[in-house]
Amino acid sequence: MYLPLILFGVLLNAAAQLALKQGMRQIGHFDFVLQNISQVFFAVAGNPFIWLGLCCYVVSVVIWLLILSRVEVSYAYPLLSVGYIVTASAGWLFFQENMSMTRLMGIAVICFGVWLITRSA
């Protein structure tokens, strides 16, 4: 009954990761050193993808609180692993990230585990 709400929260969390990744792709590599802290701060604070990612996180936390008020945590929390599947697939699709056989096998194991958990509801 609450599975669609759980999946919506998980997808928002995955969207947050993807937006943050895009934001950091635009900003680029940086070192954590005192000399560039203000430059990095303003680059991060001024990036719309970073803000989008943070907003997605905030909404996903609100949804997660709603979920936890209604569903057993032992059922809901493992379903967060669906986010691994979504972000790995989206990373491959949108960012041309590596999708090795090892990663694909890991995703298959996660899918099987999620299937088992949803059957227990």
C-alpha positions as CSV (number, residue, x, y, z in Angstrom):
1,M,0.0,0.0,0.0
2,Y,2.8,2.4,0.8
3,L,5.2,1.1,-1.8
4,P,4.5,3.9,-4.3
5,L,5.2,6.5,-1.6
6,I,8.4,4.7,-0.6
7,L,9.5,4.5,-4.3
8,F,8.7,8.2,-4.8
9,G,11.0,9.1,-1.8
10,V,13.7,6.9,-3.1
11,L,13.5,8.4,-6.6
12,L,13.7,11.9,-5.1
13,N,16.8,10.9,-3.3
14,A,18.3,9.4,-6.5
15,A,17.4,12.6,-8.4
16,A,19.2,14.6,-5.7
17,Q,22.4,12.5,-6.3
18,L,22.1,13.1,-10.0
19,A,21.6,16.8,-9.7
20,L,24.5,17.1,-7.3
21,K,26.7,15.1,-9.7
22,Q,25.7,17.4,-12.6
23,G,26.5,20.5,-10.4
24,M,29.9,19.1,-9.5
25,R,30.6,18.3,-13.1
26,Q,30.0,21.9,-13.9
27,I,32.2,23.1,-11.1
28,G,34.9,20.6,-11.7
29,H,37.7,19.1,-9.6
30,F,38.8,21.1,-6.6
31,D,41.1,20.6,-3.7
32,F,40.1,21.1,0.0
33,V,42.6,23.7,0.9
34,L,42.2,27.0,2.8
35,Q,43.3,29.1,-0.2
36,N,40.4,28.2,-2.4
37,I,37.6,27.7,0.2
38,S,35.7,30.9,-0.6
39,Q,36.0,30.3,-4.4
40,V,34.7,26.8,-4.0
41,F,31.9,27.9,-1.6
42,F,30.6,30.5,-4.0
43,A,30.8,28.1,-7.0
44,V,28.8,25.5,-5.1
45,A,26.4,28.0,-3.6
46,G,25.7,29.6,-7.0
47,N,25.1,26.4,-8.9
48,P,21.5,25.7,-9.7
49,F,22.0,21.9,-9.9
50,I,23.4,21.9,-6.4
51,W,20.3,23.8,-5.2
52,L,18.0,21.4,-7.1
53,G,19.8,18.4,-5.5
54,L,19.5,19.9,-2.0
55,C,15.8,20.7,-2.5
56,C,15.2,17.1,-3.7
57,Y,16.9,15.9,-0.5
58,V,14.7,18.1,1.7
59,V,11.5,16.9,0.1
60,S,12.7,13.3,0.2
61,V,13.4,13.6,4.0
62,V,9.9,14.9,4.6
63,I,8.5,12.0,2.6
64,W,10.7,9.6,4.5
65,L,9.4,10.9,7.8
66,L,5.9,10.3,6.5
67,I,6.8,6.8,5.5
68,L,8.4,6.0,8.8
69,S,5.3,7.1,10.6
70,R,3.3,4.5,8.8
71,V,5.6,1.6,7.7
72,E,7.9,-0.8,9.6
73,V,11.5,0.5,9.2
74,S,12.6,-3.1,8.6
75,Y,10.5,-3.1,5.4
76,A,11.0,0.5,4.3
77,Y,14.7,1.0,4.8
78,P,16.0,-1.8,2.6
79,L,14.0,-0.4,-0.2
80,L,16.3,2.6,-0.3
81,S,18.6,0.2,-2.2
82,V,16.4,0.8,-5.2
83,G,18.2,4.2,-5.3
84,Y,21.5,2.4,-6.0
85,I,19.9,0.8,-9.1
86,V,18.5,4.1,-10.3
87,T,21.6,6.1,-9.8
88,A,24.0,3.5,-11.3
89,S,21.8,3.2,-14.3
90,A,21.4,7.0,-14.7
91,G,25.1,7.5,-14.2
92,W,25.8,5.2,-17.0
93,L,23.1,6.7,-19.2
94,F,23.6,10.4,-18.5
95,F,27.2,10.7,-17.4
96,Q,28.8,7.8,-19.4
97,E,30.0,6.2,-16.2
98,N,31.4,2.6,-16.2
99,M,28.9,-0.2,-16.0
100,S,31.1,-3.2,-15.5
101,M,29.9,-6.8,-15.2
102,T,30.7,-6.7,-11.5
103,R,28.4,-3.6,-11.1
104,L,25.7,-5.3,-13.1
105,M,25.9,-8.4,-11.0
106,G,25.7,-6.3,-7.8
107,I,22.6,-4.5,-9.2
108,A,21.0,-7.9,-10.0
109,V,21.6,-9.0,-6.4
110,I,20.0,-5.8,-5.1
111,C,17.0,-6.3,-7.4
112,F,16.6,-9.8,-6.0
113,G,16.8,-8.5,-2.4
114,V,14.3,-5.8,-3.1
115,W,11.9,-8.3,-4.6
116,L,12.2,-10.5,-1.6
117,I,11.5,-7.6,0.8
118,T,8.4,-6.4,-1.1
119,R,7.0,-9.9,-1.0
120,S,7.1,-9.9,2.8
121,A,4.7,-6.9,3.2
